[in-house]
Amino acid sequence: MQIALWAMAAESLADIHCYRCIYTWTPRRAPVRMCPRCKSRLWIVPKVRPIHVGTGLGIPEVLGLHRDRVLALAKRYGAKRVRVFGSVRRGEAN
């Protein structure tokens, strides 16, 4: 009987994702009240960030010609998630 209860508890506590700090973990017990990394009690509420599109140069104009080279360098050094940020991401680069 105890083995069946433990199996049910293990199934219900799958990996959880924090929307605040992008951390994934397996909880030790339920209910989960806060993220163990950022200590946020709003870990389950997505942060909605508006996207503002500028009038300057964006990702295709700045990085379009260099995309293959950037991805090759990322692969060479083991980077998994390459991201663009700042004025290029917002489309405000000059």
SULKASUL-V419766 format. One record per pair of residues at least 4 apart in sequence whose C-alpha atoms are under 8 Angstrom apart, sorted by the first residue. I is the first residue (numbers start at 1). GAP is how many residues later the second one is. Records with the same first field share a line. If there is no record, write none. Layout:
I=GAP, GAP
This chain:
1=4
2=4
3=4
4=4
5=4
6=4
7=4
8=4
9=4
10=4
13=13, 14, 15, 16, 17
14=12, 13
15=9, 10, 11, 12
16=8, 9, 10, 11
17=5, 6, 7, 8, 26, 27
18=4, 5, 6, 17, 25, 26
19=4, 24, 25, 26, 27, 28
20=18, 20, 22, 23, 25, 26, 27
21=16, 17
23=14
27=5
33=8
34=5, 6, 7, 8, 9
35=4, 5, 6, 8
51=39
52=38
53=37, 38, 39
54=36, 37, 38
55=36, 37
56=35, 36, 37, 38
57=4, 5, 31, 34, 35, 36, 37
58=4, 29, 30, 31, 32, 33, 34, 35
59=4, 5, 25, 29, 30, 32
60=4
61=4
62=26
63=4
66=4
67=4
68=4
69=4
70=4
71=4, 11
72=4
73=4
74=4, 5, 6, 8
75=4, 5
84=4, 5
85=4, 5
86=4
87=4, 5, 6
88=4, 5
